[in-house]
């Protein structure tokens, strides 16, 4: 029995050692104390502190337009011995020496993945596209800085380097550190400055690719020479590295592409689980091999990125799956470790700081002079050359990786490492403001021709003629359609159907890639703006050649550019991306069905610059109207309806919790603050007429009925002419009512809006919602606008059926499907909404769809409906009051009233002077 007891005691003791108490903090364990058996709690604390600290710094530095890498580097320095390390017990409590190995392993894995992403960004096609300029500038940006860096290394070696470091290895390493350009940070800076589509940005990006590849090769050479025990060993390391690179680039890439095609990943444009598994194994295997042969593991990750195919968007999809984890978690850990190794307290004498200044001067001017002078000799202007030189001098992320490699290889000591960290921070911080000073937006000459159309308008005119002449009945033929989201397709398709007149022979559909003016002009290159708004004499004859011009649509595909690697890659691959974009493909297919000629262009930019992009594209393309979709879904079920027991449509589900979260049933939903701001900016900046189609989510039938209340003003006059154009379609009918305000029983007079707008006096406010600011109108402009209202109304409403009407044949044909009437009311907006409700009821009985049309009416309007609208909004509680700034008071009234329709078309005329 004694033996059994002893055995049981040994087993119990064994399990007690193998399975320690899991109660953790409840049993008194301190998670901040390092435990080799369970290091996870302390690791989570370290990671959380690093991520939160760097993210907060990033938010602050983003306001001064600094890249995120600066926040990560500064965060690491602050957490290190320079600042927080001086607090007694901080380093031992949060970053104890025995825990650093786990952080090092984690950060190394993240760094290998990050170098894989850098390899993915290296697209040889970008280098080939601008080979002459990029290779020349890249070579000049490497040779001169490398030579100056070698000269600087001689002085640094004799002053700061301890005995035992090979002189030749040190020269090579310092030359690489001075000559290399931080390609990832360069991409982010170009993104922030909106230069990715500028020809300067394209050249810099191409030169940065070559500079990056050569820099990594030289760094690998320096590490191999340092780690080799003899010259023969170094030779074997180099030969093995070259053989491995050749193996990966040729048979390795062929095998990877074959497997991607075999699994369908390349065709679908996204890796399946098998390809993701293979990709991760390739990354880790490549990193393992380069590490064991004597060069750093990061080179294996970079080489693995070079073999990934870019066809079909495969590389972009792969980046999207990895970038957030790498950039949010792993990279900050790496830079925190760099900060722990950095001690600015060692830079404690004037000689050291003098050498820091010398390093900064040589590093900047070596790059600047080499690249800027070469660019100037190749035909770039002074400002463009200066911008190229400044951008190529950017250091940042890659520089710090190089320095850490040098520190681990014991080429640099802590003091020299800290000196070069300061130099990297200084050069990266100064890149953005110096580029803006050298190359401000007003001196930029346009985008790269690979993404945008040629920067000219028809017949060389710089602007569309903008006079709002009421006798014009020429139909519009050139439209610019904004494609932003897949949800906007129904709205755009509805407008395209309405614009289609009698079917003719199929139009030639232009290619989806970059469009030129010839694509849109066809064989007739005469300026269409000369046919616009010309007054006709009583004896003038209609001009059929103007009326029957076919409709052409230019689709502008917009994509928001962020600081993510994937969006930067999308910008560089825009030519291929637009060919497989599902939104553009569906739009083209629908255009073919309607026999409408379509061209497309893709533009990728910051959210706050997209409206400017639309305005510039409309001007450059000679468009007559910009059409912007806006999807606002509508709930058809009210809580009070449920209380009275009406039948609920089967496709609608009532959510009783909506009211708890600020959504009222029956209200307009899906309004995006950002998108609404984007729409207002288009209204404020567009050089041509703008049409906003508010999609209500109601399916449209084959026959459409239009209801348009005419109040007056240039926007309503444009809307009147556009409704006439829509009625040229045999399936479209319209009711147009002229609404005036009568004197009520108290003798109140009409309120007026004292406002006007021209591009010269309009601007976008600085508030969160952009709004157009108008200058006061005077009596002369008010009288001119009222006169124009009367003329255009009489022209269409009174003379449409006259035997000698001056209207064109197509306009006279459209008049047969339009009913004109007039009404007067002391509450014109409420009367309009009542008329719209009656029209909706009649249209429903006739199995038609109703389209509501209104002018935006933000200037020169005879009546102000603000008081009525406020009263309606107070009663309905369904539309935000700020919506009126976007769609106008009449449009906001339509939205608030909930009139059943498939959409609201809000029109704004450009540069109305009456």
C-alpha positions in Angstrom: 0.0 0.0 0.0 2.9 2.3 0.7 4.1 1.9 -2.9 0.7 2.7 -4.3 0.4 5.8 -2.2 3.8 6.9 -3.3 2.9 6.4 -7.0 -0.3 8.3 -6.6 1.5 11.2 -4.9 4.0 11.3 -7.7 1.2 11.4 -10.4 -0.6 14.2 -8.5 2.6 16.1 -8.2 3.3 15.7 -11.9 0.0 17.0 -12.9 0.3 19.9 -10.5 3.5 20.9 -12.3 2.2 20.2 -15.8 -1.1 22.1 -15.3 -0.6 25.1 -13.1 -3.6 27.0 -11.7 -5.7 28.6 -14.4 -7.5 30.9 -12.0 -5.0 33.6 -13.0 -5.7 37.1 -11.6 -8.4 35.6 -9.3 -5.9 33.5 -7.5 -3.6 36.5 -7.1 -1.5 36.2 -10.3 -0.1 39.5 -11.8 -0.6 39.6 -15.6 2.1 42.3 -15.9 4.8 40.0 -14.5 6.6 38.1 -17.1 6.0 34.3 -16.9 8.0 32.2 -19.3 5.3 29.4 -19.1 2.5 31.9 -20.0 3.9 35.1 -21.6 0.6 35.9 -23.4 -0.9 38.3 -20.8 2.2 40.5 -20.8 2.4 40.3 -24.6 -1.2 41.6 -24.9 -0.4 44.5 -22.5 2.6 45.4 -24.5 0.8 45.2 -27.9 -2.2 47.2 -26.6 0.0 50.0 -25.3 2.0 50.2 -28.5 -1.0 50.1 -30.8 -3.0 52.7 -28.8 0.0 55.0 -28.4 0.9 54.9 -32.1 -2.7 55.3 -33.3 -3.2 58.4 -31.1 0.0 59.9 -32.3 -1.0 59.1 -35.9 -4.3 60.9 -35.5 -2.5 64.0 -34.2 0.2 64.0 -36.9 -2.3 63.3 -39.7 -3.6 66.9 -39.1 -0.2 68.2 -40.2 -0.1 65.8 -43.2 2.6 63.5 -41.8 2.7 59.8 -42.8 1.8 57.2 -40.2 5.4 55.9 -40.1 6.4 59.1 -38.3 3.9 58.3 -35.5 5.1 54.8 -35.2 8.8 55.8 -35.0 8.1 58.6 -32.5 5.9 56.3 -30.5 8.7 53.8 -30.3 11.2 56.4 -29.3 8.9 57.8 -26.6 8.2 54.3 -25.2 12.0 53.6 -25.2 14.8 54.8 -22.9 14.7 58.3 -24.4 11.5 59.3 -22.6 9.4 56.7 -20.8 12.4 54.6 -20.0 13.6 57.4 -17.7 10.5 56.7 -15.4 11.8 54.5 -12.7 10.5 50.9 -13.1 8.7 51.5 -16.4 10.9 49.5 -18.7 11.3 46.6 -16.2 7.5 46.5 -15.6 6.2 46.9 -19.2 9.2 45.8 -21.4 11.3 43.5 -19.2 14.4 42.2 -21.0 13.3 38.6 -20.9 10.1 39.5 -22.8 11.8 41.3 -25.7 12.6 38.0 -27.4 8.8 37.3 -27.9 8.2 40.8 -29.2 11.2 40.4 -31.5 9.8 37.1 -32.9 6.4 38.7 -33.5 7.8 41.8 -35.1 10.0 39.7 -37.4 7.1 37.7 -38.6 5.2 41.0 -39.2 8.2 42.5 -41.0 8.6 39.5 -43.3 4.9 39.9 -44.2 5.4 43.6 -44.7 8.3 43.1 -47.0 6.1 40.6 -48.9 3.6 43.5 -49.3 6.4 45.8 -50.6 7.3 43.1 -53.1 3.7 43.0 -54.2 3.7 46.8 -54.8 6.6 46.5 -57.1 4.9 46.3 -60.5 7.3 46.0 -63.4 4.6 47.2 -65.7 4.8 50.6 -64.1 8.5 50.7 -64.7 8.1 49.7 -68.3 5.4 52.3 -68.9 7.8 55.2 -68.2 11.1 53.3 -68.6 13.1 56.2 -70.1 12.4 58.7 -67.4 12.1 56.4 -64.4 15.3 54.4 -65.0 17.3 57.5 -65.7 16.0 59.4 -62.6 16.3 56.2 -60.5 19.9 55.7 -61.5 20.9 59.3 -60.8 19.1 59.1 -57.5 21.2 56.1 -56.5 24.7 56.8 -57.9 25.2 60.4 -56.5 23.8 59.7 -53.0 25.7 56.4 -52.8 29.0 58.1 -53.7 28.4 60.9 -51.2 27.3 58.4 -48.6 30.6 56.5 -49.0 32.5 59.7 -48.5 30.5 60.4 -45.4 31.1 56.9 -44.1 34.9 57.5 -44.0 34.4 60.4 -41.6 31.9 58.5 -39.5 34.0 55.4 -39.3 37.0 57.2 -37.9 34.9 59.2 -35.4 32.2 56.8 -34.1 32.9 53.2 -35.1 34.6 50.9 -32.6 37.4 48.6 -33.8 36.3 45.3 -35.2 33.9 46.6 -37.8 35.1 45.9 -41.3 35.8 49.2 -43.1 34.5 48.1 -46.5 31.3 46.6 -45.1 30.6 49.9 -43.2 31.2 51.9 -46.4 28.8 49.8 -48.3 26.1 49.9 -45.6 26.2 53.7 -45.1 26.1 54.2 -48.9 23.0 52.1 -49.1 21.4 53.9 -46.1 22.0 57.2 -47.8 20.9 56.2 -51.3 17.7 54.2 -50.6 14.3 55.7 -51.0 11.4 54.6 -48.8 9.0 53.3 -51.5 6.0 52.5 -49.2 6.1 55.9 -47.5 6.6 57.5 -50.9 3.3 55.9 -52.0 1.5 57.2 -49.0 2.8 60.8 -49.5 1.8 60.8 -53.1 -1.6 59.6 -52.0 -1.9 62.3 -49.4 -0.8 65.0 -51.9 -3.2 63.7 -54.6 -0.3 63.2 -56.9 -0.7 59.5 -57.9 -2.5 60.5 -61.1 -0.3 63.5 -61.8 2.5 62.9 -64.3 5.1 63.9 -61.6 3.7 61.3 -59.2 3.7 58.6 -61.9 7.4 59.3 -62.7 8.4 59.3 -59.0 6.5 56.1 -58.4 8.2 54.4 -61.4 11.6 55.6 -60.3 10.9 54.6 -56.7 10.3 51.0 -57.9 13.7 50.7 -59.5 15.4 52.5 -56.6 13.7 50.1 -54.1 14.8 46.9 -55.9 18.4 48.1 -56.3 18.5 49.2 -52.7 17.4 45.9 -51.3 19.9 44.1 -53.5 22.8 46.2 -52.2 21.5 45.8 -48.6 21.4 42.0 -49.0 25.0 42.2 -50.3 26.1 44.2 -47.3 24.5 41.8 -44.9 25.9 38.8 -46.7 29.4 40.2 -46.6 29.1 41.1 -42.9 27.8 37.7 -41.9 30.4 35.7 -43.9 33.3 34.4 -42.0 35.6 34.6 -45.0 35.7 35.9 -48.5 35.0 32.4 -49.9 31.9 32.1 -47.6 30.7 35.5 -48.8 31.0 34.3 -52.4 29.0 31.2 -51.7 26.3 33.2 -49.9 26.0 35.6 -52.9 25.9 32.7 -55.4 23.3 30.9 -53.4 21.2 34.1 -53.1 21.4 34.7 -56.9 20.4 31.1 -57.6 17.5 31.3 -55.2 16.2 34.5 -56.7 16.4 33.1 -60.2 14.6 29.9 -59.0 11.8 32.0 -57.4 11.4 34.5 -60.2 11.2 31.9 -63.0 10.2 28.3 -62.2 8.8 29.4 -58.8 6.6 32.0 -60.4 5.5 29.7 -63.2 4.4 27.1 -60.8 2.6 29.6 -58.6 0.7 31.1 -61.6 -0.1 27.6 -62.9 -1.6 26.7 -59.5 -3.5 30.0 -59.3 -5.0 29.3 -62.8 -5.8 25.7 -61.9 -7.7 26.7 -58.8 -9.6 29.5 -60.5 -8.1 32.1 -58.2 -6.5 34.1 -61.0 -9.7 34.1 -63.1 -11.8 35.1 -60.1 -9.4 37.8 -59.0 -9.2 36.5 -55.4 -7.3 33.7 -53.7 -9.2 30.8 -52.4 -8.2 29.1 -49.1 -5.8 26.7 -50.9 -3.9 29.6 -52.6 -3.8 31.5 -49.3 -2.2 28.5 -47.7 0.3 28.1 -50.5 1.1 31.8 -50.4 1.8 31.8 -46.7 4.0 28.7 -47.0 5.9 30.4 -49.8 6.4 33.5 -47.7 7.6 31.6 -44.7 9.7 29.1 -46.7 11.4 31.9 -48.6 12.1 33.9 -45.4 13.5 30.7 -43.8 15.9 30.0 -46.6 17.3 33.5 -46.9 17.8 33.5 -43.1 19.6 30.2 -42.9 22.0 31.0 -45.8 23.2 34.1 -44.0 21.1 37.1 -45.2 18.1 38.5 -43.3 14.7 36.8 -43.4 13.1 39.9 -44.7 14.7 39.5 -48.1 12.8 36.2 -48.4 9.5 37.9 -47.9 10.4 40.6 -50.5 11.4 37.9 -53.0 8.1 36.1 -52.4 6.2 39.2 -53.2 7.9 39.6 -56.5 6.6 36.3 -57.9 2.9 37.0 -57.2 1.0 37.7 -60.5 -0.9 41.0 -60.8 -3.3 39.8 -63.5 -7.0 39.8 -62.7 -6.5 41.8 -59.5 -5.1 38.7 -57.7 -2.3 40.7 -56.1 -4.7 43.4 -54.9 -7.0 40.9 -53.3 -4.1 39.2 -51.6 -2.9 42.6 -50.1 -6.4 43.3 -48.9 -6.4 40.1 -46.8 -3.1 40.8 -45.1 -2.5 44.6 -44.9 -4.7 45.5 -41.9 -3.2 42.9 -39.6 0.4 43.7 -40.7 0.1 47.5 -40.6 -2.0 47.8 -37.5 -0.4 45.2 -35.3 2.9 44.0 -36.5 4.6 47.1 -37.8 4.0 49.2 -34.7 5.7 46.4 -32.7 8.7 46.5 -34.9 9.1 50.3 -34.6 8.5 50.0 -30.8 11.4 47.7 -30.7 13.4 50.2 -32.8 12.5 52.8 -30.2 13.6 50.6 -27.4 17.0 50.4 -29.1 17.1 54.1 -29.7 18.6 56.4 -27.0 18.7 60.0 -28.0 20.3 60.7 -24.6 23.6 59.4 -26.2 23.5 62.4 -28.6 24.9 64.7 -25.9 27.6 66.8 -27.5 27.9 69.3 -30.3 30.1 67.1 -32.4 27.5 64.4 -32.6 24.7 66.9 -33.6 27.0 68.5 -36.2 27.4 65.1 -37.8 23.6 64.6 -37.6 23.2 67.8 -39.6 25.9 66.7 -42.0 24.1 63.4 -42.5 20.8 65.1 -43.2 22.4 67.6 -45.6 24.2 65.0 -47.6 21.3 62.6 -47.7 18.9 65.3 -48.9 21.0 67.1 -51.4 22.5 63.9 -52.8 19.0 62.7 -53.7 17.6 66.2 -54.6 20.5 67.3 -56.9 20.8 63.9 -58.6 17.0 63.5 -59.3 16.1 67.1 -59.9 18.9 67.9 -62.2 18.2 64.7 -64.3 14.5 65.6 -64.4 15.3 69.1 -65.6 17.6 67.9 -68.3 14.8 65.5 -69.5 12.4 68.4 -70.0 10.6 68.9 -66.7 9.9 72.4 -65.4 11.7 73.8 -62.4 8.8 73.1 -60.0 8.3 69.6 -61.3 12.0 68.8 -61.1 12.2 70.2 -57.5 9.1 68.0 -56.6 10.7 64.9 -58.1 14.0 65.5 -56.2 12.2 66.2 -52.9 10.0 63.2 -53.1 12.9 60.9 -54.0 14.7 62.0 -50.9 12.0 60.5 -48.6 13.4 58.0 -46.1 11.1 56.7 -43.4 10.0 53.1 -43.2 12.6 51.4 -45.4 15.4 53.4 -43.9 14.6 52.3 -40.4 14.5 48.7 -41.5 17.9 49.1 -43.0 19.2 50.7 -39.8 17.8 47.9 -37.7 19.5 45.3 -40.0 22.7 47.2 -39.5 22.3 47.3 -35.7 21.6 43.5 -35.6 24.6 42.9 -37.8 26.7 45.0 -35.4 27.7 47.4 -38.2 26.1 50.2 -36.2 26.2 50.8 -32.5 23.4 52.4 -30.5 24.7 56.0 -30.8 25.3 55.8 -34.6 21.9 54.0 -34.9 20.2 56.9 -33.1 21.9 59.5 -35.3 20.6 57.9 -38.4 17.1 57.5 -36.9 17.0 61.2 -36.3 18.1 61.8 -39.9 15.4 59.5 -41.2 12.7 61.3 -39.2 13.9 64.7 -40.3 13.9 63.9 -44.0 10.5 62.1 -43.9 8.9 65.0 -42.0 10.1 67.6 -44.4 9.1 65.8 -47.6 5.4 66.7 -47.6 5.6 70.5 -46.8 8.6 70.9 -49.1 6.8 69.2 -51.9 3.7 71.4 -51.4 6.0 74.5 -51.5 7.8 73.4 -54.7 4.8 72.0 -56.5 1.5 73.5 -55.2 -1.8 72.4 -56.7 -2.2 75.6 -58.8 1.0 74.8 -60.7 0.1 71.2 -61.6 -0.6 70.7 -65.2 -2.9 67.7 -65.0 -3.0 64.0 -64.7 -1.1 61.3 -66.3 -2.6 60.4 -69.7 -2.8 56.7 -68.6 -5.7 57.4 -66.3 -7.5 60.5 -67.5 -8.6 61.9 -70.9 -6.5 64.4 -72.7 -6.7 67.7 -70.9 -8.6 69.7 -73.5 -12.2 70.4 -74.5 -13.8 70.3 -77.9 -12.2 72.8 -80.4 -9.8 73.9 -77.6 -12.4 75.8 -75.6 -11.5 75.9 -71.9 -15.1 76.2 -70.6 -18.6 75.3 -71.6 -20.6 78.3 -72.7 -22.7 79.1 -69.7 -25.3 81.7 -70.7 -28.8 80.6 -69.7 -30.8 81.6 -72.7 -34.6 80.9 -72.4 -35.2 80.4 -76.1 -33.0 77.4 -76.3 -34.7 74.1 -77.1 -31.6 72.1 -78.2 -31.6 68.8 -76.5 -28.6 67.8 -74.5 -26.5 65.0 -76.0 -23.3 64.6 -73.9 -23.7 63.4 -70.3 -21.2 62.6 -67.6 -22.5 59.9 -65.3 -20.9 59.4 -61.9 -20.5 55.7 -60.9 -19.6 55.3 -57.3 -21.4 52.3 -55.9 -23.2 49.3 -57.3 -26.4 50.5 -55.5 -26.4 53.5 -57.9 -26.9 51.4 -61.0 -30.8 51.3 -60.9 -30.9 55.1 -60.8 -28.5 55.5 -63.7 -30.3 52.9 -65.7 -33.6 54.7 -65.2 -32.1 57.9 -66.5 -30.6 56.1 -69.5 -34.0 54.6 -70.4 -35.6 58.1 -70.2 -32.9 59.6 -72.4 -33.4 57.0 -75.1 -35.5 58.2 -78.0 -36.7 56.3 -81.1 -34.3 53.3 -81.6 -31.7 53.9 -84.3 -28.9 51.9 -85.6 -26.6 50.6 -82.9 -24.0 53.1 -81.7 -20.4 52.3 -81.5 -19.4 51.5 -78.0 -16.0 53.0 -77.2 -13.5 51.1 -75.2 -13.6 51.1 -71.5 -10.0 52.1 -71.1 -8.7 55.6 -71.1 -10.9 57.8 -73.4 -10.0 60.6 -75.6 -12.1 63.4 -77.1 -12.3 61.6 -80.4 -14.2 58.7 -78.6 -16.9 61.1 -77.7 -17.0 63.4 -80.7 -17.2 60.6 -83.3 -16.9 61.9 -86.8 -18.6 65.3 -86.0 -16.0 67.4 -84.3 -18.0 70.7 -84.5 -18.3 72.4 -81.1 -21.7 71.4 -79.6 -21.5 74.4 -77.3 -22.2 76.6 -80.3 -25.6 75.0 -80.7 -26.5 75.7 -77.1 -28.8 78.5 -75.9 -28.9 80.5 -79.1 -32.0 82.8 -79.5 -34.0 82.2 -82.7 -35.6 84.9 -84.8 -39.3 84.6 -85.6 -38.5 83.4 -89.1 -35.7 81.0 -88.1 -36.1 77.4 -88.9 -35.4 74.5 -86.6 -32.0 72.8 -87.1 -32.6 69.1 -87.2 -28.9 68.4 -87.2 -28.8 69.8 -83.6 -31.9 68.0 -82.4 -31.1 64.5 -83.6 -27.6 64.3 -82.3 -27.3 60.9 -80.6 -26.9 60.7 -76.8 -23.4 59.8 -75.6 -22.5 59.0 -72.0 -19.1 59.2 -70.3 -19.1 57.0 -67.2 -16.7 58.3 -64.6 -15.9 55.4 -62.2 -14.8 56.9 -58.8 -12.9 55.0 -56.2 -11.8 56.4 -52.9 -8.1 56.5 -52.2 -7.0 55.7 -48.7 -3.6 55.1 -47.2 -4.0 51.4 -47.6 -1.6 49.6 -49.8 -4.4 48.0 -51.9 -5.8 51.3 -53.0 -2.4 52.6 -54.0 -2.0 49.4 -56.1 -5.5 50.0 -57.6 -4.4 53.5 -58.8 -1.3 52.1 -60.5 -3.4 49.3 -62.1 -6.4 51.5 -63.1 -6.1 50.6 -66.8 -6.6 46.9 -66.1 -8.9 47.4 -63.2 -11.5 49.3 -65.2 -11.7 46.4 -67.7 -12.9 43.9 -65.0 -14.8 46.3 -62.8 -18.3 44.8 -62.3 -20.0 48.2 -62.1 -18.6 49.4 -65.4 -19.3 46.0 -67.0 -23.0 46.1 -66.1 -23.3 49.7 -67.2 -21.7 48.9 -70.6 -24.0 45.9 -71.1 -27.1 48.1 -70.4 -25.8 50.7 -72.8 -25.5 48.2 -75.6 -29.1 47.1 -75.0 -30.2 50.8 -75.4 -27.8 51.5 -78.3 -26.2 54.4 -76.4 -22.6 55.1 -77.0 -20.6 54.9 -73.8 -17.0 55.6 -72.8 -15.6 55.2 -69.4 -12.8 56.5 -67.2 -11.6 55.5 -63.8 -10.4 58.0 -61.2 -9.0 57.1 -57.8 -8.6 59.9 -55.3 -9.2 61.2 -51.8 -12.9 61.5 -50.8 -12.5 65.3 -50.4 -11.1 65.7 -53.9 -13.6 63.5 -55.8 -16.1 66.4 -56.4 -13.2 68.4 -57.9 -12.3 65.4 -60.1 -15.9 65.2 -61.4 -16.0 69.0 -62.2 -12.6 68.8 -64.0 -13.7 65.8 -66.0 -16.9 67.4 -67.1 -15.0 70.5 -68.2 -12.3 68.6 -70.0 -14.7 66.2 -71.6 -17.1 68.8 -73.0 -20.0 67.3 -71.1 -23.3 69.2 -71.1 -24.7 67.8 -67.9 -23.4 65.8 -64.9 -25.7 63.1 -63.6 -25.2 62.1 -60.0 -27.2 59.2 -58.4 -28.2 59.1 -54.8 -29.9 56.1 -53.3 -32.3 56.9 -50.5 -34.4 53.8 -49.5 -37.9 54.3 -48.1 -39.8 52.3 -45.6 -43.4 51.8 -46.5 -44.7 50.6 -43.1 -45.7 52.9 -40.3 -46.3 51.9 -36.7 -49.8 53.4 -36.7 -50.7 51.4 -39.8 -49.8 48.3 -37.9 -52.0 49.4 -35.1 -55.0 49.7 -37.4 -54.2 46.3 -39.0 -53.5 47.0 -42.7 -52.0 44.3 -44.8 -48.2 44.3 -44.7 -46.5 43.9 -48.0 -44.7 40.5 -48.0 -41.4 42.1 -49.0 -41.4 44.5 -46.1 -40.6 43.7 -42.5 -41.4 46.0 -39.6 -38.6 46.4 -37.1 -40.1 47.6 -33.7 -36.6 48.6 -32.5 -36.0 51.2 -35.2 -37.3 54.0 -33.2 -35.0 53.3 -30.4 -32.0 54.1 -32.6 -33.3 57.3 -34.2 -34.9 55.8 -37.3 -38.5 56.7 -37.9 -40.5 54.3 -40.1 -41.6 55.9 -43.3 -38.6 58.2 -43.4 -35.9 58.4 -46.0 -33.1 56.1 -45.0 -29.6 55.4 -46.3 -28.5 59.0 -46.4 -24.8 59.2 -46.0 -23.2 62.3 -44.5 -20.1 61.8 -46.6 -21.9 61.2 -49.8 -24.3 64.1 -49.2 -21.3 66.4 -48.7 -19.8 65.0 -52.0 -23.1 65.9 -53.8 -23.1 69.5 -52.5 -19.5 70.0 -53.6 -20.4 68.9 -57.1 -23.3 71.4 -57.2 -20.8 74.1 -56.0 -17.9 73.3 -58.3 -19.4 71.9 -61.5 -18.8 74.0 -64.6 -21.9 72.5 -66.4 -25.5 71.7 -65.5 -26.0 69.1 -62.8 -28.8 66.5 -62.4 -29.2 64.7 -59.1 -31.3 61.5 -59.3 -32.7 60.5 -55.9 -33.5 56.9 -56.1 -36.5 56.1 -53.8 -36.1 52.3 -54.2 -39.4 51.8 -56.0 -39.1 49.7 -59.2 -39.9 51.6 -62.4 -42.3 50.3 -65.0 -41.9 50.6 -68.8 -44.1 53.7 -69.0 -43.0 56.8 -67.1 -45.0 59.9 -66.1 -43.2 63.0 -65.0 -44.6 65.6 -62.6 -42.8 69.0 -62.6 -43.8 72.1 -60.6 -42.4 75.2 -62.3 -41.7 78.0 -59.8 -39.2 80.0 -61.8 -35.5 80.7 -61.8 -32.6 79.3 -63.9 -32.8 75.8 -62.3 -36.5 75.5 -63.1 -36.0 76.7 -66.6 -33.4 74.1 -67.1 -35.7 71.5 -65.6 -38.5 72.6 -68.0 -36.4 72.1 -71.0 -35.1 68.8 -69.7 -38.6 67.4 -69.1 -39.4 68.3 -72.7 -36.4 66.3 -73.8 -37.4 63.3 -71.7 -40.9 63.4 -73.3 -39.3 62.9 -76.7 -39.3 59.3 -75.6 -42.6 57.7 -76.6 -43.0 56.0 -73.3 -42.8 59.2 -71.2 -45.6 61.6 -70.5 -45.5 64.7 -68.2 -47.6 67.1 -66.2 -46.0 70.6 -65.8 -47.7 73.0 -63.5 -46.7 76.6 -63.0 -47.1 77.4 -59.4 -47.3 80.9 -58.1 -47.9 82.3 -54.6 -51.1 84.3 -54.1 -51.7 87.0 -51.5 -53.3 85.4 -48.5 -56.2 86.8 -46.5 -53.9 88.7 -44.2 -52.3 90.4 -47.2 -48.9 88.8 -46.8 -46.7 89.3 -49.8 -44.3 86.8 -51.4 -41.1 86.2 -49.6 -38.0 86.4 -51.8 -34.6 85.0 -51.7 -31.8 87.5 -52.2 -29.1 85.3 -53.6 -27.2 84.6 -56.8 -24.5 82.2 -57.8 -21.6 82.3 -60.2 -18.4 80.2 -60.1 -16.6 83.4 -59.2 -18.5 84.1 -56.1 -19.5 80.7 -55.0 -17.4 78.7 -52.6 -17.7 75.7 -50.3 -18.1 76.4 -46.7 -15.8 74.9 -44.1 -18.5 73.2 -42.2 -18.9 69.4 -42.1 -21.6 69.9 -44.8 -20.4 71.7 -47.8 -22.8 74.4 -48.9 -22.8 77.0 -51.7 -22.5 80.6 -50.5 -24.4 83.2 -52.7 -23.8 86.8 -53.3 -26.8 89.2 -52.9 -29.0 89.6 -56.0 -30.0 93.0 -57.2 -33.2 94.3 -58.8 -31.8 94.1 -62.3 -30.9 90.4 -62.1 -34.2 89.7 -60.4 -36.2 91.4 -63.2 -34.2 89.6 -65.8 -34.8 86.2 -64.2 -38.6 86.9 -64.0 -38.7 87.9 -67.6 -36.8 84.8 -68.6 -39.3 82.7 -66.7 -42.3 84.2 -68.5 -40.6 83.9 -71.9 -39.7 80.2 -71.5 -43.1 79.4 -70.1 -45.0 81.1 -72.9 -42.7 79.5 -75.4 -43.6 76.0 -74.3 -47.0 76.2 -72.7 -48.7 78.7 -75.1 -47.0 78.1 -78.4 -46.6 74.3 -78.4 -49.7 73.7 -80.4 -49.5 76.9 -82.5 -49.4 76.1 -86.3 -46.3 78.2 -86.8 -44.5 77.1 -83.6 -40.8 77.9 -83.6 -40.1 74.7 -81.6 -38.1 72.0 -83.3 -40.0 69.0 -84.7 -38.8 66.7 -81.9 -39.8 69.3 -79.3 -43.3 69.6 -80.9 -43.6 65.8 -80.8 -42.8 65.8 -77.1 -45.4 68.5 -76.5 -48.1 66.0 -77.4 -47.3 64.0 -74.3 -47.1 67.0 -72.0 -50.0 68.7 -70.1 -49.5 72.3 -69.0 -51.5 74.0 -66.3 -51.2 76.9 -63.8 -52.2 77.2 -60.2 -51.9 79.8 -57.5 -51.9 79.3 -53.7 -50.9 81.1 -50.6 -49.1 77.9 -49.6 -47.5 76.9 -52.9 -45.2 74.1 -51.6 -48.1 72.4 -49.8 -50.3 72.7 -52.9 -47.5 71.2 -55.0 -47.2 68.2 -52.7 -51.0 67.7 -52.9 -50.9 67.9 -56.7 -48.0 65.4 -56.7 -50.0 63.0 -54.5 -52.9 63.2 -56.9 -50.6 62.5 -59.8 -49.2 59.5 -58.0 -52.7 58.1 -57.5 -53.6 58.6 -61.1 -50.3 57.1 -62.3 -50.8 54.0 -60.1 -54.2 53.4 -61.6 -52.7 53.6 -65.1 -49.9 51.2 -64.2 -47.2 53.8 -64.8 -44.2 54.9 -62.7 -44.0 58.5 -61.4 -40.8 60.6 -61.6 -40.8 63.9 -59.7 -38.7 66.7 -61.1 -37.7 69.9 -59.5 -35.2 72.7 -59.9 -32.7 72.9 -57.0 -33.9 76.5 -56.7 -31.0 77.8 -54.6 -30.8 81.2 -56.4 -33.1 83.6 -58.3 -36.2 81.8 -57.1 -39.3 84.0 -57.0 -40.5 82.4 -53.8 -38.9 81.1 -50.7 -40.5 77.9 -49.3 -38.4 77.8 -46.2 -41.2 78.5 -43.7 -43.5 76.0 -45.4 -40.8 73.4 -45.5 -39.9 73.8 -41.8 -43.6 73.3 -41.0 -43.8 70.2 -43.2 -40.6 68.7 -41.7 -41.9 69.4 -38.2 -45.1 67.4 -39.0 -43.4 64.6 -40.9 -40.2 64.2 -38.9 -38.9 62.1 -41.8 -36.2 64.1 -43.5 -33.3 66.0 -41.9 -33.6 69.8 -42.4 -30.1 69.9 -43.9 -31.3 67.8 -46.9 -32.8 71.0 -48.3 -29.3 72.3 -48.8 -28.7 69.4 -51.1 -31.9 68.9 -53.1 -33.5 72.3 -52.6 -36.7 73.1 -50.8 -39.1 71.6 -53.3 -37.0 68.4 -53.5 -36.9 68.2 -49.7 -40.7 68.6 -49.6 -41.1 65.7 -52.0 -38.9 63.6 -49.9 -40.7 64.6 -46.6 -44.2 64.0 -48.1 -43.4 60.5 -49.0 -45.1 60.7 -52.4 -44.9 57.3 -54.0 -42.5 57.6 -56.9 -39.5 55.8 -58.3 -37.3 58.8 -58.0 -36.8 62.6 -57.7 -34.7 64.4 -60.3 -33.2 67.6 -59.0 -31.6 69.9 -61.6 -29.2 72.9 -61.2 -28.3 75.1 -64.1 -24.8 76.5 -64.4 -24.1 80.2 -64.3 -27.6 81.5 -64.6 -27.6 85.2 -65.0 -31.4 85.9 -65.0 
